[in-house]
Amino acid sequence: MLKGATFIEKSIKDLKRKGEIPLIPYITCWDPDLETTEAILWEMAEVSPACIELGFPFSDPVADGPTIQKAVVRALEHKPTLEDFFEFVKRLNDKGYPIPLVCMTYYNIFYRFGLERAVKFALDSGLSGFIIPDLPIEEANPWLKANKGKGLATIFLAAPTSSEERIRKIAQKSSGFLYYVSLTGITGARDKLPEDVLERLQLVKSLSSIPVAVGFGISKPEHVKMLSPYADALVVGSAIVKIVEEKGKKAPAKVKEFLKILKTF
């Protein structure tokens, strides 16, 4: 059975080979509760995303906009621990969950938990990797050392302001995929994406030997139509989290319906 970064890369490439659009949806774990989170994950699996970002709530989510910040507040009411998160992922995988799961949270969570301990728990749970948006490559060596040879993906972010040299370095240190942030600022659904996003995507892809996913602001079928020929995968977050906010326990079916619309544009 494939695991870690290899699982993610194969999932993206297999979907592209089939002519499908590799989507990477994001939800916040425990929003509005763990039962609903699990129901959303199983509904999303039926739409065959490339992988899923499962956010572990952190009290200071500096990269996230108001929609995800509110989700984090709702999730934190359950007082989740990282042990709880890994146990949840393990239960899912023990049930045969078919989609790679990636934990998205902030570095302080792992620093306090213990880097090697976090890697061990992740491996035991069947988690495929991590996105740590506040961990720059210059400060990532302790984390990368803890994960060396373990196969878990560490997905770094490249920004529109990143130089070619920096993008090349980010690509070298990333595994699973490289996450290209389509705009400066925080996460959140947008009506329009930057005019130069396609040109920048082509540059990033030319500098990376692993798949390139683009995220931040993707919320409409026209965004998917515009970006899918240029990116290997598309990250959709705030638009999904907004559905969870509005529908609560009734969100699972609505999330699946939304992803189906995005995939068929």
C-alpha positions in Angstrom: 0.0 0.0 0.0 1.3 3.4 -1.0 1.9 5.9 1.8 3.2 9.5 2.4 4.5 11.7 -0.4 4.5 8.8 -2.9 0.8 8.3 -2.3 0.0 12.0 -2.9 2.1 12.3 -6.1 0.6 9.1 -7.6 -2.9 10.3 -6.7 -2.3 13.6 -8.5 -0.7 12.0 -11.6 -3.3 9.3 -11.8 -6.2 11.8 -11.9 -4.4 13.9 -14.5 -3.8 10.8 -16.6 -7.5 10.0 -16.5 -8.3 13.6 -17.7 -9.8 14.5 -14.3 -9.1 17.7 -12.4 -7.0 17.0 -9.2 -8.7 18.9 -6.5 -7.3 19.3 -3.0 -10.1 20.4 -0.7 -9.5 21.8 2.8 -11.6 21.5 5.9 -11.0 22.2 9.6 -11.1 19.1 11.8 -13.8 19.4 14.5 -15.8 22.0 12.6 -18.6 21.9 13.7 -17.8 18.6 15.4 -15.8 15.4 14.7 -18.8 13.4 13.6 -19.6 15.9 10.9 -15.9 16.1 9.9 -15.8 12.4 9.3 -19.1 12.5 7.3 -17.7 15.3 5.1 -14.5 13.3 4.5 -16.4 10.3 3.3 -18.6 12.4 1.0 -15.6 14.1 -0.4 -13.9 10.8 -1.1 -16.7 9.9 -3.5 -15.6 12.8 -5.7 -12.0 11.5 -5.9 -9.9 14.4 -4.8 -6.2 14.1 -5.2 -5.7 14.5 -1.5 -7.4 16.4 1.4 -6.0 19.0 3.7 -7.3 18.4 7.2 -6.7 21.4 9.3 -5.7 21.0 13.0 -7.1 24.1 14.7 -4.5 26.6 16.1 -5.4 29.7 18.0 -3.3 32.1 15.8 -3.8 31.0 12.2 -1.8 33.8 10.6 -2.2 32.6 7.0 -5.9 32.2 7.2 -8.7 34.7 6.4 -11.9 35.3 8.3 -13.8 32.3 7.1 -11.2 29.7 8.2 -10.5 31.8 11.4 -14.1 31.4 12.4 -13.9 27.7 11.7 -10.9 27.4 13.9 -12.8 29.1 16.7 -15.7 26.7 16.3 -13.3 23.7 16.3 -11.4 24.9 19.4 -14.5 24.8 21.5 -14.0 21.0 21.5 -10.6 21.4 23.0 -8.9 19.0 20.5 -5.4 17.7 21.1 -2.9 16.5 18.5 -3.2 13.0 19.9 -6.9 13.2 19.2 -6.2 14.3 15.6 -3.9 11.4 15.0 -6.3 8.9 16.6 -9.0 10.3 14.3 -6.9 9.8 11.2 -5.9 6.3 12.3 -9.6 5.4 12.7 -10.4 6.7 9.2 -7.5 4.7 7.7 -8.4 1.6 9.6 -11.8 1.8 7.9 -10.1 1.9 4.5 -10.2 5.7 3.8 -9.0 5.9 0.1 -7.7 9.5 -0.1 -4.3 10.8 1.1 -4.7 13.0 4.1 -2.4 15.9 4.9 -2.4 17.8 8.2 -2.4 21.6 7.8 -1.4 23.5 10.9 1.3 25.7 12.4 4.8 24.9 13.6 4.3 25.8 17.2 1.9 22.8 17.5 4.6 20.3 16.5 7.4 22.1 18.3 5.6 21.8 21.6 4.5 18.2 20.8 8.0 17.2 19.8 9.0 16.9 16.2 10.1 13.2 16.2 7.1 12.3 18.3 4.8 14.1 15.8 6.4 12.1 12.9 6.0 8.8 14.8 2.3 9.5 15.5 1.7 10.5 11.9 3.3 7.3 10.6 1.3 5.2 13.0 -1.9 6.9 11.9 -1.4 6.6 8.2 -1.3 10.4 7.6 0.4 11.2 4.3 2.1 14.5 5.1 2.1 18.1 6.4 1.6 21.6 5.3 3.1 24.1 7.9 2.4 27.5 6.4 4.5 29.5 8.9 7.6 27.2 8.5 10.0 28.8 6.0 12.6 26.6 4.3 15.5 28.5 6.1 14.2 27.3 9.5 12.9 23.8 8.4 16.0 21.7 8.9 15.0 20.3 12.4 11.6 19.3 11.0 13.1 17.8 7.8 15.7 15.9 9.9 13.0 14.4 12.1 11.2 13.2 9.0 14.2 12.1 7.0 13.7 8.7 5.4 10.2 8.4 6.8 8.4 9.2 3.5 6.0 11.7 4.9 5.3 14.7 2.6 6.4 18.2 3.7 4.7 20.6 1.5 6.2 24.1 1.4 4.5 27.2 0.1 5.9 29.5 -2.7 4.5 33.0 -3.0 3.9 35.4 -6.0 6.8 37.4 -4.6 9.3 34.4 -4.4 12.3 34.7 -6.7 13.3 32.0 -9.2 16.1 31.0 -6.9 13.9 30.7 -3.9 11.2 28.7 -5.8 13.9 26.3 -6.9 15.0 25.8 -3.3 11.4 25.4 -2.1 10.8 22.7 -4.8 14.0 20.9 -3.8 12.8 20.7 -0.1 9.2 20.0 -0.8 7.7 16.5 -1.2 4.2 15.4 -2.3 3.6 18.6 -4.1 4.7 22.3 -4.1 2.0 24.7 -3.0 1.9 27.8 -5.0 0.0 30.6 -3.4 -1.8 32.5 -6.1 -2.0 35.8 -4.3 -0.4 37.8 -1.5 -2.2 38.0 1.8 -4.4 35.5 3.6 -6.7 32.7 2.5 -10.3 33.4 1.3 -12.6 33.1 -1.6 -12.1 35.7 -4.3 -14.1 36.9 -7.3 -11.0 37.4 -9.4 -7.5 35.9 -9.4 -4.4 37.9 -10.2 -3.8 38.6 -13.9 -0.3 37.2 -13.8 -1.2 33.9 -12.1 -0.9 31.8 -15.2 2.5 33.2 -16.1 3.7 32.6 -12.6 2.4 29.1 -12.5 4.3 28.2 -15.7 7.4 29.6 -14.1 7.0 27.6 -10.9 6.2 24.4 -12.9 9.4 24.8 -14.9 11.4 25.0 -11.7 9.8 22.0 -9.9 10.3 18.3 -10.5 7.2 17.5 -8.3 3.6 18.4 -8.9 2.6 22.0 -8.4 -0.7 22.8 -6.7 -2.2 26.3 -6.7 -4.4 27.7 -3.9 -5.8 30.8 -2.2 -8.9 32.3 -3.7 -10.2 29.4 -5.8 -13.9 29.3 -5.3 -15.7 29.2 -8.7 -15.9 26.8 -11.7 -14.4 29.6 -13.9 -11.3 29.6 -11.6 -11.0 25.8 -12.1 -11.4 26.2 -15.9 -8.7 28.9 -16.1 -6.2 27.2 -13.8 -6.5 23.5 -14.5 -4.5 23.5 -17.8 -1.6 25.1 -16.0 -1.5 23.6 -12.5 -1.2 19.9 -11.5 -3.8 20.3 -8.7 -6.1 23.0 -7.3 -6.5 23.7 -3.6 -10.1 24.8 -2.5 -10.5 25.8 1.1 -12.5 28.8 2.2 -15.4 28.2 -0.2 -15.8 24.7 1.4 -15.4 26.0 4.9 -18.1 28.6 4.2 -20.5 25.8 3.3 -19.7 24.1 6.6 -20.3 27.3 8.4 -23.7 27.8 6.8 -25.0 24.2 6.7 -23.4 22.7 9.9 -24.3 19.1 10.3 -26.1 19.2 6.9 -22.8 20.2 5.2 -21.5 16.8 4.0 -23.8 16.4 1.0 -23.5 20.1 0.1 -19.7 19.9 0.1 -19.8 16.9 -2.2 -22.2 18.7 -4.6 -20.0 21.8 -4.7 -16.9 19.7 -5.5 -18.8 17.9 -8.2 -19.7 21.3 -9.8 -16.0 22.4 -9.6 -14.8 19.2 -11.3 -17.2 19.4 -14.2 -17.3 23.2 -14.6 
